[in-house]
Amino acid sequence: MRRSTLILLFMARPFELWAQSATDTTITVSGIVQAAAKGPSHWGLFLPAPLVVRGVRIGWLSIEGDPHGIDNHQDRFVEATGTLRVGTDSTGAAVA
């Protein structure tokens, strides 16, 4: 009885984690708010510990939308939560 219960738990747990990662696009990261040198977004988050997405290390996240009041946080270490969108630039490099 105990053996079958343990096997069932081990089989169910990876499925549950896989389902969560496939549908959940909200992430929380810690980094330093900086003004972007160029690009469509004027603000970004420098990640001291790069984020790995689809096997690609990402050290810069652009902040999109209306970042009202973000200039008060420039050059400060913050924790941010948001939706991650991944694309590629003209050279094929991953952009988040």
Residue pairs with C-beta under 8 A, 6 or more apart in sequence:
25 83
25 84
26 81
26 82
26 83
26 84
27 51
27 81
27 82
27 83
27 84
28 79
28 80
28 81
29 45
29 47
29 51
29 61
29 79
29 80
30 47
30 48
30 49
30 77
30 78
30 79
30 80
31 45
31 46
31 47
31 48
31 61
31 77
31 78
31 80
32 45
32 46
32 48
32 75
32 76
32 77
32 78
33 43
33 44
33 45
33 63
33 70
33 73
33 74
33 75
33 76
33 78
34 43
34 44
34 45
34 46
34 74
34 75
35 42
35 43
35 44
35 74
36 42
36 43
36 44
36 62
39 62
40 62
40 64
41 62
41 63
41 64
43 62
43 63
43 67
43 70
44 60
44 61
44 62
44 63
45 60
45 61
45 63
45 78
45 80
46 59
46 60
47 58
47 59
47 60
47 61
50 57
50 58
50 59
51 57
51 58
51 59
51 61
51 96
52 58
53 84
53 86
53 94
53 96
54 86
54 94
56 94
58 94
58 96
60 96
61 84
61 96
62 95
62 96
63 70
63 80
64 85
84 96
85 96
86 94
86 95
86 96
87 94
87 95
87 96
88 94
88 95
89 95
